[in-house]
């Protein structure tokens, strides 16, 4: 394939092609579906692409205009063939989904959750690390104390969607939401967490609530304990979710790799984002590890309607998510370079957005991160 030759499976109508090319070697290495989405997602995603471009990798990004604006125009969050379209990409790079004019349960259940479930993105990976130079909210705690990796089960649990409502609008109205836990889902998520713990500090915390939840979390505990027997070099600790929240604040230095259910890890990782200095730093990867489809990478700060369009959003979470994407796609060195660039800009401290105590714009921070890949911060 020569340079400029159209790729098979072009973007759908309304999509926009964005090319990020490094030194050309005769092929386009990866095709990435870009869903900027809503609000500040449209501001931070271009900064992530800018930084990836500086790594020298030869990627093709294709923008898909889905989200709440699409819903307001067409009555749905994505086109009918969205999932089949996404299946042709190597990864998905997402900005944010959600807007006040669209109910949250609509935006979540008609966009993010179908993607996660269809492509079996059963691990949500969330690093919680305090970069050098950033003052976190915990007194006396620095980067050496806050370095955690959360592995969240991402396809079932409390977000399984099982339930319903009856007698709607009457005094007898009833709503039932049933969490679903399967041995298969717990096992594959816990196995991944054990492997990550083995590669890091040989310590894993399993978050549970089996004292009150007699069935689902007892099953969770049994599956994790059974798997742990195959990892004798990994110390596995079982901690109830309420105690875990307190421990993250009081003793963050005792926490390394954590595995938790969809709901528990969702809540705890937002606490983790606060501990690491700002929700604007929080990155995530929704990993499809069984070849069912592309994985998806996104910052977790949401669309932030209060600052959207003002160039105030912190792009570091989006850039960090891009680094996770590079690692997942096999570009370990480039992913590490992206994370080192974030550390360098944070430690330098001169080009930071307002959430981190600075006055820089979204684009200025993106420029500083791109420069940090090749030279000193400016």
Residue pairs with C-beta under 8 A, 6 or more apart in sequence:
1 7
1 26
1 27
1 28
2 26
3 24
3 26
7 28
7 31
7 60
9 88
10 17
10 62
11 17
11 62
11 63
11 64
12 64
12 79
12 81
12 85
14 64
14 65
15 62
15 63
15 64
15 65
16 62
16 63
16 65
17 60
17 61
17 62
17 63
18 34
18 49
18 61
18 62
18 63
19 60
19 61
20 49
20 52
20 53
20 57
20 58
20 59
20 60
20 61
21 53
21 58
21 59
22 53
22 55
22 56
22 57
22 58
23 56
23 58
24 58
25 58
27 58
28 58
28 59
28 60
29 57
29 58
29 59
30 57
30 59
30 60
30 90
30 91
30 329
31 59
31 60
31 62
31 88
31 89
31 90
32 59
32 60
32 61
32 62
32 89
32 90
32 91
32 92
32 93
32 325
33 62
33 64
33 85
33 86
33 89
33 91
33 92
33 93
33 294
34 45
34 49
34 61
34 62
34 63
34 64
34 92
34 93
35 41
35 63
35 64
35 66
35 67
35 92
35 93
35 94
35 95
35 97
36 42
36 45
36 46
36 63
36 65
36 67
36 95
36 96
37 66
37 67
37 68
37 94
37 95
37 96
37 97
37 98
37 303
38 67
38 68
38 69
38 95
38 96
38 97
38 98
38 99
38 107
38 303
38 308
39 96
39 98
39 99
39 302
39 303
39 304
39 305
39 308
40 95
40 96
40 301
40 303
40 304
40 307
40 308
40 313
40 362
41 67
41 94
41 95
41 96
41 97
41 303
42 95
43 95
43 308
43 309
43 311
43 313
43 315
43 362
44 95
44 96
44 299
44 313
44 314
44 315
44 317
44 318
44 319
44 362
45 93
45 94
45 95
45 318
46 366
47 315
47 318
47 319
47 362
47 363
47 365
47 366
47 369
48 93
48 315
48 318
48 319
48 321
48 322
48 366
49 61
49 93
49 322
50 366
50 367
50 369
50 370
51 319
51 322
51 338
51 341
51 366
51 369
51 370
51 373
52 59
52 322
52 326
52 338
53 370
54 370
54 371
54 373
54 374
55 326
55 331
55 334
55 337
55 338
55 373
56 334
57 326
57 331
57 334
61 93
62 89
64 82
64 85
66 77
66 78
66 79
66 82
66 111
67 77
67 97
67 99
67 107
67 111
68 77
68 97
68 98
68 99
68 101
68 102
68 107
68 303
69 99
70 76
70 77
70 78
71 77
71 102
71 106
71 107
71 110
72 101
72 102
76 110
77 97
77 102
77 106
77 107
77 110
77 111
78 110
78 111
78 114
79 85
83 114
83 115
83 118
83 119
86 92
86 115
86 119
86 293
86 294
87 119
87 293
87 294
89 294
90 294
90 329
91 294
91 295
91 296
91 297
91 325
91 328
91 329
92 115
92 294
92 295
92 296
92 297
93 296
93 297
93 298
93 321
93 322
93 325
94 112
94 296
94 297
94 298
95 298
95 299
95 318
96 298
96 299
96 301
96 302
96 303
96 304
97 107
97 108
97 111
97 112
97 303
98 104
98 107
98 108
98 302
98 303
99 107
99 303
99 305
100 305
109 161
113 159
113 161
115 121
115 286
115 296
116 154
116 155
116 286
116 296
117 155
118 292
118 293
119 288
119 292
119 293
119 294
119 295
119 296
120 155
120 288
120 289
120 290
120 292
120 293
121 154
121 155
121 286
121 287
121 288
121 293
121 295
121 296
122 153
122 154
122 155
122 185
122 188
122 189
122 287
122 288
122 289
122 290
123 151
123 152
123 153
123 154
123 189
123 192
123 285
123 286
123 287
123 289
124 150
124 151
124 152
124 153
124 154
124 265
124 266
124 284
124 285
124 286
124 287
125 149
125 150
125 151
125 152
125 284
125 285
125 286
125 287
125 324
126 149
126 150
126 152
126 265
126 269
126 272
126 282
126 283
126 284
126 300
127 148
127 149
127 150
127 283
127 320
127 324
128 146
128 147
128 148
128 149
128 150
128 269
128 272
128 273
128 275
128 276
128 282
129 143
129 146
129 147
129 148
129 276
130 136
130 141
130 142
130 143
130 145
130 146
130 147
130 275
130 276
130 277
131 143
131 276
131 277
131 281
131 342
131 343
131 346
131 347
132 143
132 343
132 346
132 347
133 346
133 347
133 348
133 349
134 143
134 276
134 277
134 278
134 281
134 346
134 356
135 277
135 357
136 142
136 146
136 275
136 276
136 277
137 274
137 275
137 277
138 145
138 146
138 249
138 252
138 275
141 252
141 253
144 253
145 252
145 253
146 252
146 253
146 275
146 276
147 256
148 248
148 252
148 255
148 256
148 257
148 258
148 272
149 196
149 200
149 256
149 257
149 258
150 257
150 258
150 259
150 260
150 265
150 268
150 269
150 272
151 189
151 192
151 193
151 196
151 257
151 258
151 259
151 260
151 265
152 189
152 259
152 260
152 261
152 262
152 265
152 266
152 269
153 185
153 186
153 189
153 259
153 260
153 261
153 262
153 265
154 189
154 262
154 286
154 287
155 185
155 262
156 179
156 180
156 181
156 182
156 185
156 262
157 179
157 180
157 181
157 185
157 216
157 261
157 262
157 263
158 177
158 179
158 261
158 262
158 263
159 262
159 263
160 178
160 179
160 180
162 177
162 178
162 179
162 180
163 175
163 176
163 177
163 178
164 175
164 176
165 173
165 174
165 175
165 176
166 173
166 174
167 173
167 174
179 216
179 263
181 216
181 217
181 219
181 220
181 261
183 219
183 223
186 219
186 220
186 223
186 224
187 223
187 227
188 289
188 290
189 259
190 206
190 223
190 224
190 227
190 259
191 227
192 287
192 289
193 204
193 206
193 257
193 258
193 259
194 204
194 227
194 228
194 230
194 231
194 234
194 236
196 257
197 203
197 204
197 231
197 234
197 256
197 257
198 231
198 233
198 234
200 256
200 257
201 256
201 257
202 233
202 234
202 235
203 234
203 235
203 237
203 256
203 257
204 228
204 234
204 235
204 236
204 237
204 256
204 257
204 258
204 259
205 236
205 237
205 238
205 239
205 244
205 255
205 256
205 257
205 258
205 259
206 220
206 221
206 224
206 236
206 237
206 238
206 239
206 258
206 259
206 260
207 239
207 240
207 241
207 244
207 258
207 259
207 260
207 261
207 264
207 265
207 268
208 217
208 220
208 221
208 238
208 239
208 240
208 241
209 217
209 240
209 241
209 242
209 264
210 217
210 218
210 220
210 221
210 238
210 240
211 240
217 261
220 261
221 238
224 236
224 238
224 259
225 236
225 238
228 234
228 236
239 247
241 260
241 264
241 267
241 268
244 258
244 260
244 264
244 268
245 267
245 268
245 271
247 254
247 255
248 255
248 268
248 271
248 272
248 275
249 271
249 275
252 275
258 265
258 268
259 265
260 268
269 282
269 284
269 300
270 279
270 282
270 300
272 282
273 279
273 281
273 282
273 300
276 282
277 356
278 314
278 355
278 356
279 300
279 301
279 317
279 355
280 299
280 301
280 313
280 314
280 316
280 317
280 353
280 355
280 356
281 314
281 316
281 317
281 320
281 356
282 299
282 300
282 301
282 317
282 320
283 297
283 299
283 300
283 317
283 318
283 320
283 321
283 323
283 324
284 297
284 298
284 299
284 300
284 321
284 324
285 295
285 296
285 297
285 321
285 324
285 325
285 328
286 295
286 296
286 297
286 298
287 295
287 328
288 294
288 295
295 325
295 328
297 321
297 322
297 324
297 325
297 328
298 318
298 321
299 317
299 318
299 320
299 321
300 317
301 313
301 314
301 317
304 313
307 313
311 361
311 362
311 363
312 353
312 354
312 361
312 362
313 353
313 362
314 353
314 355
314 356
314 362
314 365
315 353
315 362
315 365
315 366
315 369
316 342
316 345
316 346
316 365
316 369
319 338
319 341
319 342
319 366
319 369
320 338
320 339
320 342
322 338
323 334
323 335
323 336
323 338
323 339
323 342
324 335
325 335
326 332
326 334
326 335
326 338
327 335
327 336
337 373
338 369
338 373
340 372
341 369
341 370
341 372
341 373
342 369
342 372
344 372
344 376
344 377
345 351
345 352
345 365
345 368
345 369
345 372
345 377
346 352
346 356
348 368
348 376
348 377
349 358
350 358
350 377
350 378
351 358
351 360
351 364
351 365
351 367
351 368
351 377
351 378
352 358
352 359
352 360
352 365
353 360
353 361
353 362
353 365
360 368
367 378
368 377
368 378
371 377
371 378
